[in-house]
Amino acid sequence: MYTYAETPLAERMRPKVLSEFVGQQHLTGVNGAITRLLQSGILPSMILWGPPGVGKTTLANLLAKAFSRDFFTLNAIHSGVKDVRDIIDKSKQSGFMGEFKKPVLFIDEIHRFNKSQQDSLLNAVEKGIVCLIGATTENPSFEVIQALLSRCQIFVMQSMSKEELQEVLTRALENDEWLKSKHIVIEEPDALIAMSGGDARKMLNYLEIIAGSKQETTQPLVINNTTTAALLQRSLPAYDKNGEMHYDIISAFIKSLRSSDPNAALYWMARMLEGGEDPRFIARRMLILASEDIGNANPNALLLAESCFSSISIIGMPEARIILSQTAVYLASSPKSNASYLAIDNAIQTVRDTGNLPVPLHLRNAPTKLMKTLNYGVGYKYDHDYEAHFSAQECMPDALIGKQFYQPGDNPRENELRELLKKRWKDKYGF
């Protein structure tokens, strides 16, 4: 029987075979990429990219076992070129001992290796002396040299879902002798799962701390959200990504941005991030707001929001929070206008009310002789041939001449647009 002071729970619960591996179904499921490798009998060098606690080390070890390969492991923080060369030399020597099966060299946090350290791997990987499996929490496109990337397959691993974490939790309670001796009853796993942030190792560490706090008694240890928060001395974010709270808080966040209150916006954003919300969901909503509520009052808002979405998709959490914060503060502090939003809705309603009005002949395309004989395109004015690149030609269907959809907002930028449009169209659209 285990005692609390022995091997950590997360290590004891590390799967021994691939069938015990939880999560990453896109890789290890029936049609997963890793599953297809096993079926093919080919183990290529690879980079496993994903957040902490999702099974990168475990998967590498299980692959080595599945292919009956020796398994060498290095941590890039503590290792250097000499360590790499020592393992390569051992691999070369094993080739003289009969049938050669290239060993697996697993390098944890491979992004910590500098260029010369990564260069030292190239020849061994290319010649098949070792099968490299690197693990990284950082985007390998930026942190791993191109020459090494071109010799490796990249597999992206994802944070574990609530259901997957629940499965890990259940297995631990059912299979670990030390935990079973504690007579644990989990009434509510939500706090334990939420605080782990998709990290199975962190969740098992938390469970071990809670179990270790139990006094020697025959009474069961009841774990619920309140006791979890109290024992771990962390408050549970009141946030449910799939429930009403999800919609209430994102609504509060958007309305705070619209109300030009960066402090409130940051608070609601923090609530979402602490609750495990996908940062891309937050960024998508800011993209919409940048056009719907700011629009041409500050066109740069849309550019920054788009850049934010692209950036966090590359970087990921926790650093993505900084970019989200910068964007939220900018959007909240920006002048506001919903003029473009109202304009398109007005135009769409007019289309629904009036149907398919004919395109004026002078605006029609005339690629064929027949169309030209029907006066398609006749009378069209090419605006660049006129002063100030403006011809004042009519572009509306006859039934909608003078119809206004866009009314510029009352802000410095759109007031400039208003004056320009008024100068061009005079009183036609009521600018």
C-alpha positions as CSV (number, residue, x, y, z in Angstrom):
1,M,0.0,0.0,0.0
2,Y,1.2,3.5,-0.8
3,T,1.9,6.1,1.8
4,Y,1.5,9.8,1.1
5,A,5.2,10.5,1.1
6,E,5.9,8.1,-1.8
7,T,5.6,8.6,-5.6
8,P,3.2,11.5,-6.5
9,L,-0.3,10.5,-7.4
10,A,0.0,11.9,-10.9
11,E,3.1,9.7,-11.5
12,R,1.3,6.6,-10.0
13,M,-1.6,7.2,-12.4
14,R,0.5,7.5,-15.5
15,P,-1.0,5.1,-18.1
16,K,1.0,1.9,-18.7
17,V,-0.5,1.2,-22.2
18,L,-2.1,3.3,-24.9
19,S,-5.5,1.9,-24.2
20,E,-5.4,3.7,-20.8
21,F,-4.5,7.0,-22.3
22,V,-7.3,9.6,-21.8
23,G,-7.9,12.5,-24.1
24,Q,-6.5,13.6,-27.5
25,Q,-9.0,11.6,-29.4
26,H,-8.0,13.4,-32.6
27,L,-4.6,11.7,-32.2
28,T,-5.3,8.5,-30.3
29,G,-8.9,7.7,-31.3
30,V,-10.1,5.2,-33.8
31,N,-9.1,7.4,-36.8
32,G,-6.5,9.4,-35.0
33,A,-3.1,10.3,-36.5
34,I,-1.2,8.4,-33.8
35,T,-3.4,5.4,-34.2
36,R,-2.7,5.3,-37.9
37,L,1.1,5.4,-37.1
38,L,0.7,2.4,-34.9
39,Q,-1.2,0.6,-37.7
40,S,1.5,1.4,-40.2
41,G,4.3,0.3,-38.0
42,I,6.2,3.5,-38.6
43,L,7.3,5.8,-35.8
44,P,8.6,9.1,-37.2
45,S,10.3,11.9,-35.3
46,M,7.7,14.3,-34.0
47,I,7.0,17.4,-31.9
48,L,4.1,17.3,-29.4
49,W,2.8,20.8,-28.9
50,G,0.2,21.5,-26.2
51,P,-0.4,23.0,-22.7
52,P,0.9,21.4,-19.5
53,G,-0.7,18.3,-18.1
54,V,-2.3,16.9,-21.3
55,G,0.0,13.8,-21.6
56,K,2.9,14.8,-23.8
57,T,5.5,12.9,-21.8
58,T,3.1,9.9,-21.2
59,L,2.3,9.6,-24.9
60,A,6.0,9.7,-25.9
61,N,6.7,6.9,-23.4
62,L,3.7,4.8,-24.5
63,L,4.8,5.1,-28.2
64,A,8.3,3.9,-27.3
65,K,6.7,0.9,-25.5
66,A,4.3,0.2,-28.4
67,F,7.2,0.1,-30.9
68,S,9.5,-1.8,-28.5
69,R,12.1,1.0,-28.5
70,D,14.6,2.1,-25.8
71,F,13.5,5.3,-24.3
72,F,16.0,8.1,-23.4
73,T,14.7,11.3,-21.9
74,L,16.3,14.8,-21.5
75,N,14.9,18.0,-20.1
76,A,16.0,21.0,-22.1
77,I,16.3,23.1,-19.1
78,H,19.0,21.0,-17.5
79,S,20.6,19.3,-20.6
80,G,23.1,20.5,-23.2
81,V,24.9,19.4,-26.4
82,K,27.1,16.9,-24.4
83,D,24.0,15.1,-23.1
84,V,22.5,14.9,-26.6
85,R,25.8,13.5,-28.0
86,D,26.1,10.9,-25.2
87,I,22.7,9.5,-26.0
88,I,23.4,9.5,-29.8
89,D,26.6,7.6,-29.1
90,K,24.7,5.0,-27.0
91,S,22.3,4.7,-29.9
92,K,25.0,4.1,-32.4
93,Q,26.6,1.4,-30.2
94,S,23.3,-0.4,-29.8
95,G,23.3,-0.9,-33.6
96,F,26.3,-3.3,-33.3
97,M,24.3,-5.6,-30.9
98,G,22.1,-7.2,-33.6
99,E,18.8,-5.9,-35.0
100,F,18.8,-2.2,-34.7
101,K,15.6,-0.4,-33.6
102,K,16.4,3.3,-33.3
103,P,15.6,4.4,-29.7
104,V,13.3,7.2,-28.8
105,L,15.0,10.3,-27.5
106,F,12.4,12.4,-25.7
107,I,13.3,16.0,-25.0
108,D,10.9,17.8,-22.7
109,E,10.5,21.5,-23.2
110,I,12.5,21.3,-26.4
111,H,11.8,25.0,-27.1
112,R,14.4,25.8,-24.3
113,F,17.2,24.4,-26.5
114,N,19.1,27.1,-28.3
115,K,20.0,26.9,-32.0
116,S,23.3,25.1,-31.5
117,Q,21.7,22.5,-29.2
118,Q,18.9,21.9,-31.7
119,D,21.5,21.7,-34.5
120,S,23.2,18.8,-32.6
121,L,20.1,16.7,-33.2
122,L,19.9,17.1,-37.0
123,N,22.3,14.5,-38.2
124,A,21.0,11.8,-35.8
125,V,17.4,12.5,-36.7
126,E,18.0,12.6,-40.4
127,K,20.1,9.4,-40.5
128,G,17.6,7.5,-38.3
129,I,20.0,7.0,-35.4
130,V,17.3,8.2,-33.0
131,C,13.6,8.9,-33.2
132,L,13.2,12.4,-31.7
133,I,10.0,13.2,-29.8
134,G,10.1,16.8,-28.5
135,A,7.5,18.2,-26.2
136,T,6.7,21.9,-26.0
137,T,4.2,24.3,-24.6
138,E,5.3,27.0,-27.1
139,N,4.5,27.4,-30.8
140,P,7.2,25.3,-32.5
141,S,7.1,27.5,-35.5
142,F,8.8,30.2,-33.5
143,E,10.8,28.1,-31.0
144,V,12.2,25.2,-33.1
145,I,14.6,25.7,-35.9
146,Q,13.2,25.1,-39.4
147,A,15.7,22.4,-40.3
148,L,14.5,20.3,-37.3
149,L,10.9,21.1,-38.0
150,S,11.2,19.8,-41.5
151,R,12.3,16.4,-40.1
152,C,9.5,16.1,-37.6
153,Q,5.8,15.7,-37.7
154,I,3.9,18.3,-35.6
155,F,1.0,17.0,-33.4
156,V,-1.1,19.5,-31.5
157,M,-2.4,18.4,-28.2
158,Q,-5.4,20.1,-26.5
159,S,-6.4,21.0,-23.0
160,M,-8.4,18.2,-21.5
161,S,-12.2,18.5,-21.4
162,K,-14.3,18.4,-18.3
163,E,-15.5,14.8,-19.3
164,E,-11.9,13.7,-19.8
165,L,-10.7,15.1,-16.5
166,Q,-13.7,13.4,-14.8
167,E,-12.5,10.1,-16.3
168,V,-9.0,10.6,-15.0
169,L,-10.5,11.4,-11.5
170,T,-12.7,8.3,-11.5
171,R,-9.8,6.1,-12.5
172,A,-7.6,7.5,-9.8
173,L,-10.2,6.9,-7.1
174,E,-10.9,3.4,-8.3
175,N,-7.3,2.2,-8.9
176,D,-5.0,4.0,-6.5
177,E,-4.6,2.0,-3.2
178,W,-3.7,5.1,-1.1
179,L,-6.7,7.0,-2.3
180,K,-9.0,4.0,-1.6
181,S,-7.7,3.9,1.9
182,K,-9.0,7.4,2.4
183,H,-12.6,6.5,1.7
184,I,-13.2,9.5,-0.5
185,V,-16.7,10.5,-1.6
186,I,-16.8,13.2,-4.3
187,E,-20.1,15.0,-4.2
188,E,-19.1,17.8,-6.5
189,P,-16.1,17.5,-8.8
190,D,-16.7,20.9,-10.5
191,A,-14.3,23.0,-8.3
192,L,-11.5,20.4,-8.6
193,I,-11.9,20.2,-12.4
194,A,-12.3,24.0,-12.9
195,M,-9.2,24.8,-10.8
196,S,-7.1,22.4,-12.9
197,G,-7.6,24.5,-16.0
198,G,-7.5,21.4,-18.3
199,D,-4.3,20.1,-16.7
200,A,-4.8,16.5,-15.5
201,R,-1.5,16.5,-13.5
202,K,-2.6,19.6,-11.6
203,M,-6.0,18.1,-10.9
204,L,-4.4,14.9,-9.5
205,N,-1.9,17.0,-7.4
206,Y,-4.9,18.9,-5.9
207,L,-6.7,15.7,-5.2
208,E,-3.6,14.4,-3.4
209,I,-3.4,17.5,-1.3
210,I,-7.0,17.2,-0.3
211,A,-6.7,13.5,0.4
212,G,-3.6,14.1,2.5
213,S,-5.4,16.5,4.7
214,K,-7.8,13.8,6.0
215,Q,-7.3,12.7,9.6
216,E,-6.9,9.0,10.4
217,T,-10.6,8.1,10.8
218,T,-13.1,5.6,9.4
219,Q,-15.4,8.5,8.3
220,P,-15.4,9.2,4.6
221,L,-13.7,12.3,3.2
222,V,-16.5,14.2,1.4
223,I,-15.2,16.5,-1.4
224,N,-17.5,19.2,-2.7
225,N,-16.9,22.6,-4.2
226,T,-16.8,24.4,-0.8
227,T,-14.4,22.0,0.8
228,T,-12.2,22.0,-2.3
229,A,-11.9,25.8,-2.4
230,A,-11.3,25.9,1.4
231,L,-8.6,23.2,1.4
232,L,-6.8,24.6,-1.6
233,Q,-7.2,28.1,-0.4
234,R,-8.5,29.2,-3.8
235,S,-11.8,30.6,-4.6
236,L,-13.8,28.9,-7.4
237,P,-14.7,31.2,-10.2
238,A,-18.5,31.4,-10.5
239,Y,-18.5,30.6,-14.2
240,D,-20.1,27.9,-16.3
241,K,-18.9,27.8,-19.9
242,N,-22.0,25.9,-20.9
243,G,-24.6,27.5,-18.8
244,E,-26.5,30.7,-18.1
245,M,-23.5,32.3,-16.4
246,H,-21.5,32.0,-19.6
247,Y,-24.0,34.2,-21.5
248,D,-24.5,36.6,-18.6
249,I,-20.8,37.4,-18.2
250,I,-20.0,37.7,-21.9
251,S,-23.0,40.0,-22.1
252,A,-21.7,42.1,-19.2
253,F,-18.2,42.2,-20.9
254,I,-19.6,43.4,-24.3
255,K,-21.8,46.0,-22.7
256,S,-18.9,47.3,-20.6
257,L,-16.9,47.7,-23.8
258,R,-19.8,49.5,-25.4
259,S,-20.2,51.7,-22.4
260,S,-16.5,52.8,-22.7
261,D,-15.7,51.3,-19.3
262,P,-12.3,49.5,-19.5
263,N,-12.2,48.7,-15.8
264,A,-15.5,46.8,-15.9
265,A,-14.5,45.1,-19.2
266,L,-11.3,43.8,-17.6
267,Y,-13.1,42.5,-14.6
268,W,-15.6,40.5,-16.7
269,M,-12.8,39.3,-18.9
270,A,-10.9,38.1,-15.9
271,R,-14.0,36.2,-14.7
272,M,-14.1,34.4,-18.0
273,L,-10.5,33.6,-18.2
274,E,-10.4,32.3,-14.6
275,G,-13.4,30.2,-15.4
276,G,-11.6,28.5,-18.2
277,E,-13.3,30.3,-21.2
278,D,-11.7,29.8,-24.6
279,P,-9.8,33.1,-25.2
280,R,-10.7,32.8,-28.9
281,F,-14.3,33.1,-28.0
282,I,-13.6,36.4,-26.2
283,A,-11.5,37.6,-29.1
284,R,-14.2,36.8,-31.6
285,R,-16.7,38.8,-29.7
286,M,-14.3,41.8,-29.6
287,L,-14.0,41.5,-33.4
288,I,-17.7,41.9,-33.8
289,L,-17.9,44.8,-31.3
290,A,-15.1,46.6,-33.1
291,S,-17.3,46.9,-36.2
292,E,-20.8,46.9,-34.6
293,D,-20.1,49.5,-31.9
294,I,-17.0,51.4,-33.0
295,G,-17.0,51.1,-36.8
296,N,-15.8,54.1,-38.7
297,A,-15.5,56.2,-35.5
298,N,-12.1,54.5,-35.3
299,P,-11.4,52.0,-38.1
300,N,-8.2,50.9,-36.4
301,A,-10.3,49.2,-33.8
302,L,-11.2,46.4,-36.2
303,L,-7.6,46.0,-37.3
304,L,-6.4,45.6,-33.7
305,A,-9.2,43.2,-32.9
306,E,-8.3,41.1,-35.9
307,S,-4.7,41.2,-34.9
308,C,-5.6,40.1,-31.4
309,F,-7.5,37.1,-32.6
310,S,-4.6,36.0,-34.8
311,S,-2.1,36.6,-32.1
312,I,-3.8,34.6,-29.3
313,S,-4.4,31.7,-31.7
314,I,-0.6,31.5,-32.2
315,I,0.5,32.2,-28.6
316,G,-2.2,30.6,-26.4
317,M,-2.6,31.1,-22.7
318,P,-1.4,32.3,-20.3
319,E,0.4,35.0,-22.4
320,A,-2.7,35.6,-24.5
321,R,-4.4,37.3,-21.6
322,I,-2.0,40.3,-22.1
323,I,-3.1,40.7,-25.8
324,L,-6.8,40.3,-24.8
325,S,-6.3,43.0,-22.1
326,Q,-4.6,45.5,-24.5
327,T,-7.4,45.0,-27.1
328,A,-10.2,45.3,-24.5
329,V,-8.8,48.5,-23.1
330,Y,-8.4,50.0,-26.6
331,L,-11.9,49.1,-27.6
332,A,-13.5,50.4,-24.4
333,S,-11.5,53.6,-24.7
334,S,-12.4,54.2,-28.4
335,P,-15.1,56.5,-29.7
336,K,-18.2,54.6,-30.5
337,S,-20.5,54.5,-33.5
338,N,-23.1,51.9,-34.6
339,A,-23.8,53.7,-37.9
340,S,-22.5,50.9,-40.2
341,Y,-24.4,48.3,-38.2
342,L,-27.7,50.2,-38.5
343,A,-27.0,51.0,-42.2
344,I,-26.7,47.3,-43.3
345,D,-29.7,46.3,-41.3
346,N,-31.7,49.2,-42.9
347,A,-30.5,48.1,-46.3
348,I,-31.4,44.4,-45.7
349,Q,-34.9,45.4,-44.6
350,T,-35.4,47.5,-47.7
351,V,-34.3,44.6,-49.9
352,R,-36.9,42.4,-48.1
353,D,-39.6,45.0,-48.5
354,T,-38.9,45.9,-52.2
355,G,-37.7,42.6,-53.7
356,N,-35.3,42.3,-56.6
357,L,-35.3,45.8,-58.2
358,P,-33.7,46.0,-61.6
359,V,-30.1,47.2,-61.9
360,P,-30.0,50.5,-63.9
361,L,-28.7,49.8,-67.4
362,H,-25.7,52.0,-67.1
363,L,-24.4,50.0,-64.2
364,R,-24.8,46.6,-65.9
365,N,-21.9,44.6,-67.2
366,A,-21.8,44.1,-71.0
367,P,-19.4,41.3,-71.9
368,T,-21.3,40.2,-75.0
369,K,-22.5,41.9,-78.3
370,L,-26.1,41.2,-77.4
371,M,-25.8,43.0,-74.1
372,K,-24.2,46.0,-75.8
373,T,-27.1,46.2,-78.3
374,L,-29.5,46.2,-75.3
375,N,-27.6,49.3,-74.0
376,Y,-26.0,47.5,-71.1
377,G,-23.3,49.8,-69.7
378,V,-24.3,52.8,-71.9
379,G,-24.0,56.1,-70.0
380,Y,-21.7,54.7,-67.3
381,K,-19.4,57.4,-65.9
382,Y,-15.9,56.2,-64.9
383,D,-15.4,58.3,-61.7
384,H,-11.6,58.5,-62.1
385,D,-12.1,60.5,-65.3
386,Y,-13.8,63.3,-63.3
387,E,-12.6,66.0,-61.0
388,A,-11.9,64.7,-57.5
389,H,-12.6,61.2,-58.8
390,F,-16.4,61.9,-58.5
391,S,-19.1,61.9,-61.2
392,A,-22.3,62.2,-59.1
393,Q,-23.9,59.5,-61.3
394,E,-27.0,57.7,-60.0
395,C,-26.2,54.2,-58.6
396,M,-29.6,53.3,-57.0
397,P,-32.5,51.5,-58.6
398,D,-35.1,54.0,-59.8
399,A,-37.5,53.1,-57.0
400,L,-34.9,54.0,-54.3
401,I,-33.4,57.2,-55.7
402,G,-32.5,59.4,-52.7
403,K,-32.9,56.6,-50.1
404,Q,-30.5,56.9,-47.2
405,F,-29.2,53.9,-45.4
406,Y,-26.0,55.2,-43.8
407,Q,-26.2,58.2,-41.4
408,P,-22.7,59.0,-40.1
409,G,-22.3,58.9,-36.3
410,D,-21.6,62.0,-34.3
411,N,-17.9,61.6,-33.7
412,P,-14.8,63.4,-35.2
413,R,-14.0,60.8,-37.9
414,E,-17.6,60.3,-39.1
415,N,-18.3,64.0,-38.9
416,E,-15.5,64.4,-41.5
417,L,-17.1,61.7,-43.6
418,R,-20.4,63.5,-43.3
419,E,-18.9,66.8,-44.6
420,L,-17.2,65.0,-47.5
421,L,-20.5,63.2,-48.4
422,K,-22.5,66.4,-48.1
423,K,-20.1,68.2,-50.3
424,R,-20.4,65.5,-53.0
425,W,-24.1,64.7,-52.8
426,K,-25.4,68.1,-51.7
427,D,-29.0,67.6,-50.3
428,K,-29.6,64.3,-52.1
429,Y,-29.2,62.0,-49.1
430,G,-29.8,64.4,-46.3
431,F,-26.2,64.2,-44.9
